[in-house]
Amino acid sequence: MTAFSAFAPALPHGLAQSYQQVSQWVASLTAAVSSSLVTIAHSLASLPAQVPTAIDAPAVWHLAVYWLLVLVMAVGVVGAVVPALPGITLIVGAIVVWGLVAGFVGLKWALGVAIAALVLSIAIDYLAGVLGAQRVGASNWGQIGAFIGMFLGLFGLLPLLPTGIPLLGLLVGTVLGAFVGEFLHRRELKLLQRVKQSAKVGLAIVVGTLVGNILQGVLALISLIVFLVTTWPGNWA
């Protein structure tokens, strides 16, 4: 720029004036760029020496395990309603696994409620099945027949249920199994009385089983809700 300035007086007046304006504009631009570079250099110098990692691997692992166990508990809620499937036991097991992974601190409410629900579900299963059947005079044959029919109906093994629909199989299979078992046992009764007694036993066992399963499903759902409320990821992640 200095070398070209020496020739500026030799130029015509108009060109010299234009040359001076361009020189001033280039000088201003150079000063602005230099100032910006200095500011950027100061900003870079003030950054910390180590940038924290964007992903926290342990937190991601805990979060993945957490939601996997929540999924297992949801399966346990369904299993509490559907007979012959694991229910609240799955929920208790999932909570214990979470305690082993993340520690049992703050887990006493969730674990306590789940264990209490498990004990209550066992009592409900007994009261709804055995005592409910005994109230209508069901024999052991009727109760055993109901269990066999429930098992066959659940897996679609009955000839009348070729579709293998689980819920339909549970209802029809339990009624038929209880009816057949009670009918075979009540040989001392007349035919019409045997049919009436067997039908009464079948319906009583089915109703008792349904009521018990619904109550167990409610207990399982409460256990899952308590776990989610007390161990929500925002409390530990």
N, C-alpha and C positions, 0 to 999 in steps of 0.2 A: 504493500500500500504506500510506503514512503517513496519508493522508486517512481511510482506513477504520479505522485504528488509533485515531483520536480518538473514534470511536463505540463501541469495544469495551467501555468501562466501563458504558455505558448498556444493554448487552444483558444478558439473564438470565445467571445463573451458568453454566448448562449450555451455552448457546450461545456464551458468551464463551470457555469452555474449548475448545470445538470449533474456534472461530475461531482461537485461538492455535495449536492443533496443525496446522491447515491452513496457517497462515502460516509456521510453522517448516518444514513439508514443502516448501512452494513456495520458501522461501529456500534450503533444502538443494539442491533440484533446480537452482535458478538457479546456485548456486555450482559444482555439478558440471559443468553445461553450459559455464560460463565456463572452468573449468579444462581441459576437453576441447578447447575451441576454441583456447585458448592453446597446448596441446600440438601440435595439428594445424598451427597457424601456424608454430611452431618447426620442425616436421618439413618443411614445405614450403619454409621458408627455407633449410634445409640441403641441399636437392636441388641437383644440378649445373645450371648454367645451360643446357646443351645436353644433350638426351637422345639417345643414339646411335640411329641408324636400326636397325630390327628386321631388315631384309633387306640383305644385302651383295650388290649386283648383280654385281660381277665374280666372286665365288665361285659364285653360281648359274650364271652363264654358263659358267665352267670346268667345273662339275659336269655340266651338260647336254652340253657337247662331249665330255667324258670318256666318259660312258656311250654316247653315239652312236658314238664310235670303237670302244668295246668291242663294240658290236653289229656294226660292220663287221668287226672281227676274228673274231667268231664266225661270220660268213658266210664269211670266209676259211678257217676250219677246215673247214667243210663243203665249200668249193670245193677244198680240198687232197685230199679223198677222192673227190669226183666229178670225173671227167675233163672237159675242155673248159670248166671254170669257173675263174675266178681264185682262187688259194689263198693261199699264203704271201706272194705279192706284195701282196695287200690288207693283210695284217698289217704288213708293212714300211712301206707307204704310210701306214697309219693312225698308226703310231708316229712317223713323220716329221711328220705333221700335228700331232700332240700336242706334239711338240718345238717346232714353230713357234708354237703357241698358248701353252704354259706354260713354254717354255725347255727346253734339252737338259741342264740340270743334273740329275744323278741318273738319266739315261736311257741311259747307256752300256751297262749290262747288258742291258736290254730290247732296244735297237737292235742290239747285237752278236749276241745270241742269235738274233734274227729274221733278220739277214743271213746268219749261218752256216746257219740252217735253210733259207733260200732256196737257198744254194749246194748244200747237201746234197740238197735235193729235186730240183734239176736233175740232179745226178749219179745219184740213185736212179731218176729217170724214164728216163734213158738206159740204165742197167744193166738195169733190170727189163724195159724194152721191147725194146731192140735186142739186147743180148747174150743175154737170155732166149730170144728168138726164134731167134737164130743158133745156139744150142746144139742145137736140133732141126732145123737145116738150113733155116730159113725163108728164103725169097727176098724181094727187095724188093717183089715183087708181093703177097706175103702180108701184109707189113707195111703197105703202102699200102691194101690191101683192108680190113685191120683198122681203120685210121683212118677210112676212108670209112664202113664199117659202124657204127663207134662213133658217128660224127656223125649218121648217119641214125637210128640207134636211140635216141640221146639225145633227139631232137626228134620221135620217133614217126613218122618218114617211111617206115619199112619197111612193105610191105603186110601182113606177118605180125604187125605190132604196131599195130593201129588204136587201141588205148587210149592210146598215147603215154606209158606209164609209164617215167620216165627210167632207173631202175636196171635194170629188165628189158630195156629197149632197149639199154643199154650192154653188157650181157652177151651177149644174143642177137645184137645187131648186130655186135659185135666178132668173135664166133665165125664168123658167117656171112660177114662181109667177108673175114676171113683165109682162110677155107675157099675161097671163090670165087676170090680173088686167087691163092692157091697152086695151086688146081686148074687155072686157066687157064694158069699158067706151066709146070706140070710136064707138058707134052704128050709128053715123051719116055718117060714111064712108062706102064705098063699101067693100065687103069681101076681095078682094085682097089688097086694101089700108089698111084695118084694120090689116091684117096679116103682111104686111111690117112695118107698124108703130109699132106694138106690138113687132116684132122681133128686130127692131132698138132700142127700149126702153130697152128691156131685155139685149141686148149686151152692150149698153152704161152703164147701171147700174152695170153690172158685171165688166166691164173694170174699171170703176171709183172706184168701191169697192176694186178691187185687187190692183190698184195703191195706193189708200189711205192706205190699210192695209200694203203694203210693206213699205211705208214711215213711218208709225207708228212703224213698227218693227225695222226700222233703228234707229228711235229716242229712242226706248226702249233699244236697244243694246248699243247706245252711253251712255245712263244713267247708265247702268250696268257697262260699262267699266270705266266711270269716278268714280263711287263708288269704284271699285276694286283698281284703281290707287291711289286714295286719302286716302283709308282706309285699305290698305294691312296689313295683320297681323304683318309683321315686323315693322310697324310704331307704334304699340301700345302694342303688346304682350311682 
